[in-house]
Amino acid sequence: MIRVGIGGWTFEPWRGTFFPEKLPHARELEYASRQVTAIEVNGTYYRTQSPATFAKWAAEAPDDFVFSVKALRYCTNRKVLAEAGESVAKFVGSGLAELGDKLGPILWQFMPTKRFEPEDMAAFLDLLPDEVSGRKLRHALEVRHESFRNAAFVDMARKRGAAVVFADSAKYPSLADSTANFVYARLEDAKEGVETGYIPAELDRFAGMAKTWAEGGAPTGLDYLSKPASSAGRRDVFIFMINGAKVRAPAAARALIARL
């Protein structure tokens, strides 16, 4: 399955450009979840949500929809990641299981100043649980410091089955190595002057990349740090239009969905 979405659903400039102008704010998730096939929840990064909130989100989205959930910042915004055990447990146990079949990957986003320290990163990955309430978890790692451009990091993530996020970004490293049974991409360089965020040729390229990833392949022309796994099978793919010109994110997502 290839899923394409946006980051969050509460953004005032989307009123009239994405949401109908008179749509009640309380129905924004209901509407957004029927225009794209996944949403990356950003609110979970800033504060702990309740089980009732997760259950409410699940009830408002259609049956075949998926939420990716960004982990609480206290888990990753720290000098010593190995000391995050309590925060990780609190976040995972905060009610994620209430999303049921609509629970997608958990995104662990690290600060741009966080360097790759092999022992500390390995200890952090060991803290990530395989499941919650009997539901298997998938983990995606977004690293934003150039020191992670290291084959040892890729191998570490691959051994633990965690996906290294591919970022189309002018600011952060774009690591394309597939390290899990799914691919997680964040496209962060949309232009406000382009109605669909990205020009048609770029959207065509992303569609081709998504299909190659889903088939178990490695798209050409990207930055790889290690040899692709020889036995990669078909994968789920999650692509989010996020950051950059956020006002264009919904149009970009829908244009990519149309190509797929």
C-alpha positions as CSV (number, residue, x, y, z in Angstrom):
1,M,0.0,0.0,0.0
2,I,1.3,3.5,-0.9
3,R,-0.1,6.2,1.4
4,V,0.2,9.9,0.8
5,G,-0.7,12.6,3.3
6,I,-0.1,15.8,5.1
7,G,1.1,16.9,8.5
8,G,-1.8,17.6,10.9
9,W,-5.2,19.0,9.9
10,T,-5.4,22.3,11.8
11,F,-3.8,25.1,9.8
12,E,-5.7,28.4,9.3
13,P,-4.3,29.1,5.8
14,W,-6.0,25.9,4.6
15,R,-9.4,27.5,5.1
16,G,-10.6,28.3,1.6
17,T,-7.6,26.7,0.0
18,F,-8.1,23.1,1.2
19,F,-11.1,23.2,3.6
20,P,-14.4,24.7,2.4
21,E,-14.6,28.2,4.0
22,K,-17.7,27.4,6.0
23,L,-16.6,24.0,7.2
24,P,-16.9,23.8,11.0
25,H,-13.5,23.5,12.7
26,A,-14.7,20.4,14.4
27,R,-15.1,18.6,11.1
28,E,-11.6,19.4,9.7
29,L,-10.2,15.9,10.5
30,E,-13.3,14.3,9.0
31,Y,-12.8,16.2,5.8
32,A,-9.0,15.9,5.6
33,S,-9.0,12.2,6.1
34,R,-11.2,11.7,3.1
35,Q,-9.0,13.8,0.8
36,V,-5.7,12.1,1.6
37,T,-4.8,8.5,2.7
38,A,-2.7,9.3,5.8
39,I,-2.0,12.1,8.2
40,E,1.2,12.6,10.3
41,V,0.0,13.8,13.7
42,N,2.2,16.6,15.0
43,G,0.2,17.5,18.1
44,T,1.6,14.4,19.9
45,Y,5.1,15.9,19.6
46,Y,4.2,18.8,21.8
47,R,2.1,17.3,24.5
48,T,0.7,13.9,25.8
49,Q,-2.7,13.0,24.4
50,S,-5.3,11.0,26.2
51,P,-6.7,7.6,25.1
52,A,-10.0,9.2,24.5
53,T,-8.5,11.7,22.0
54,F,-6.9,8.9,20.0
55,A,-10.2,7.0,20.0
56,K,-12.0,10.1,18.8
57,W,-9.5,10.6,15.9
58,A,-9.9,7.0,14.9
59,A,-13.7,7.3,14.9
60,E,-13.7,10.4,12.7
61,A,-11.4,8.9,10.0
62,P,-12.6,6.3,7.4
63,D,-11.9,2.6,7.8
64,D,-8.9,2.4,5.4
65,F,-7.1,5.5,6.8
66,V,-3.8,5.6,8.7
67,F,-2.3,8.0,11.2
68,S,1.4,8.3,11.6
69,V,2.2,9.6,15.1
70,K,5.1,11.9,15.9
71,A,6.7,10.9,19.2
72,L,6.7,13.2,22.2
73,R,9.7,15.6,22.0
74,Y,10.9,14.7,25.5
75,C,11.8,11.3,24.0
76,T,14.2,12.6,21.5
77,N,15.2,16.2,22.4
78,R,17.8,15.2,25.0
79,K,21.6,15.0,25.2
80,V,21.6,11.3,26.2
81,L,19.1,9.3,24.3
82,A,19.8,6.2,26.4
83,E,18.1,8.0,29.3
84,A,14.8,8.3,27.5
85,G,13.2,5.0,28.7
86,E,10.6,6.6,31.0
87,S,9.5,9.1,28.3
88,V,9.3,6.5,25.6
89,A,7.2,4.2,27.8
90,K,4.9,7.1,28.8
91,F,4.4,8.1,25.2
92,V,3.8,4.6,23.8
93,G,1.4,3.9,26.7
94,S,-0.5,7.1,26.3
95,G,-3.3,5.6,24.2
96,L,-1.8,4.8,20.7
97,A,-3.5,1.4,20.7
98,E,-6.9,3.3,20.6
99,L,-6.1,4.0,17.0
100,G,-6.5,0.3,16.3
101,D,-5.9,-0.7,12.6
102,K,-5.5,3.1,11.8
103,L,-2.2,3.2,13.7
104,G,0.7,3.7,11.3
105,P,4.4,4.2,12.0
106,I,5.7,6.2,15.0
107,L,8.0,9.0,13.8
108,W,11.0,9.7,16.1
109,Q,12.4,13.1,15.1
110,F,15.8,14.2,16.4
111,M,17.1,17.7,16.8
112,P,19.3,19.2,14.0
113,T,22.0,19.5,16.6
114,K,21.9,15.9,17.6
115,R,25.0,14.1,16.4
116,F,25.4,10.4,15.6
117,E,26.8,8.7,18.7
118,P,26.7,5.0,17.9
119,E,26.5,3.6,21.4
120,D,23.8,6.1,22.5
121,M,21.7,5.6,19.4
122,A,21.9,1.9,19.8
123,A,20.8,2.2,23.4
124,F,17.9,4.4,22.3
125,L,16.8,1.9,19.6
126,D,16.7,-0.8,22.2
127,L,14.2,1.2,24.2
128,L,11.6,1.2,21.3
129,P,9.0,-1.5,22.0
130,D,7.9,-4.0,19.4
131,E,4.2,-3.7,20.3
132,V,1.7,-2.0,22.4
133,S,-1.5,-3.8,23.7
134,G,-0.7,-6.7,21.3
135,R,-0.4,-4.4,18.3
136,K,2.9,-4.5,16.4
137,L,4.7,-1.1,16.2
138,R,6.7,0.3,13.3
139,H,9.3,2.9,14.0
140,A,10.7,5.6,11.7
141,L,13.8,7.7,12.5
142,E,14.2,11.2,11.2
143,V,17.8,12.3,11.8
144,R,18.9,15.9,10.8
145,H,22.6,16.1,11.4
146,E,25.2,15.4,8.8
147,S,27.0,13.0,11.1
148,F,24.3,10.5,10.5
149,R,25.5,10.2,6.9
150,N,27.2,7.1,8.1
151,A,26.8,3.5,7.0
152,A,27.1,2.3,10.6
153,F,23.8,4.2,11.4
154,V,22.1,2.6,8.4
155,D,23.2,-0.9,9.4
156,M,22.1,-0.2,13.0
157,A,18.6,0.8,11.9
158,R,18.3,-2.1,9.5
159,K,19.2,-4.7,12.2
160,R,16.4,-3.3,14.3
161,G,13.9,-3.0,11.5
162,A,13.5,0.8,11.9
163,A,13.0,2.9,8.8
164,V,15.4,5.8,8.2
165,V,13.3,8.7,7.0
166,F,14.0,9.9,3.5
167,A,13.7,13.7,3.5
168,D,13.4,15.8,0.4
169,S,15.0,18.8,2.1
170,A,17.3,21.7,1.3
171,K,18.4,21.8,5.0
172,Y,18.8,18.2,6.2
173,P,20.5,15.1,4.8
174,S,18.4,13.0,2.4
175,L,19.3,9.4,3.3
176,A,17.6,7.0,0.9
177,D,18.6,3.6,2.3
178,S,15.7,1.3,3.0
179,T,16.1,-0.3,6.4
180,A,12.7,-1.7,7.2
181,N,9.7,-3.4,5.7
182,F,8.2,0.0,5.0
183,V,9.5,3.3,3.6
184,Y,8.8,6.7,5.2
185,A,9.4,9.8,3.2
186,R,8.9,13.5,4.2
187,L,8.8,15.9,1.3
188,E,9.8,19.2,2.7
189,D,10.8,21.5,-0.2
190,A,7.5,22.6,-1.7
191,K,7.3,26.0,-3.3
192,E,4.4,28.4,-2.5
193,G,4.6,29.8,-6.0
194,V,3.7,26.4,-7.5
195,E,0.0,25.6,-7.1
196,T,0.7,22.0,-6.3
197,G,3.9,22.7,-4.3
198,Y,6.1,20.7,-6.6
199,I,6.1,21.1,-10.4
200,P,4.6,18.2,-12.4
201,A,8.0,16.7,-13.3
202,E,8.9,16.4,-9.6
203,L,5.6,14.9,-8.7
204,D,6.1,12.4,-11.6
205,R,9.5,11.5,-10.1
206,F,8.1,11.0,-6.6
207,A,5.3,8.8,-8.0
208,G,8.0,6.7,-9.7
209,M,10.0,6.5,-6.5
210,A,7.0,5.4,-4.5
211,K,6.2,2.6,-6.9
212,T,9.8,1.4,-6.9
213,W,9.9,1.4,-3.1
214,A,6.6,-0.5,-2.9
215,E,8.0,-3.1,-5.2
216,G,11.0,-3.6,-3.0
217,G,13.4,-1.7,-5.2
218,A,15.8,1.2,-4.7
219,P,15.1,4.3,-6.8
220,T,18.0,5.6,-8.8
221,G,19.6,9.0,-8.4
222,L,19.3,9.1,-4.6
223,D,22.0,9.1,-1.8
224,Y,22.7,5.6,-0.5
225,L,25.2,4.8,2.2
226,S,25.1,1.0,2.1
227,K,24.3,-1.7,-0.3
228,P,20.5,-2.3,-0.6
229,A,19.2,-5.5,1.1
230,S,19.3,-8.4,-1.4
231,S,16.0,-9.9,-0.3
232,A,13.9,-6.8,0.0
233,G,10.2,-7.7,-0.5
234,R,7.2,-5.5,-1.3
235,R,6.8,-2.7,1.2
236,D,4.3,-0.3,2.5
237,V,5.2,3.3,1.6
238,F,4.2,6.4,3.6
239,I,4.8,9.8,1.9
240,F,4.0,13.1,3.7
241,M,4.0,16.6,2.2
242,I,5.1,18.6,5.1
243,N,7.0,21.8,5.9
244,G,8.2,23.9,3.0
245,A,5.2,25.8,1.7
246,K,2.7,24.2,4.0
247,V,-0.2,26.0,2.4
248,R,0.5,23.9,-0.7
249,A,0.8,20.5,1.1
250,P,-2.8,19.3,0.5
251,A,-2.7,20.1,-3.2
252,A,0.7,18.4,-3.5
253,A,-0.6,15.3,-1.7
254,R,-3.7,15.1,-3.9
255,A,-1.7,15.6,-7.0
256,L,0.6,12.8,-6.1
257,I,-2.3,10.5,-5.2
258,A,-3.8,11.2,-8.6
259,R,-0.5,10.1,-10.2
260,L,-0.5,6.9,-8.2
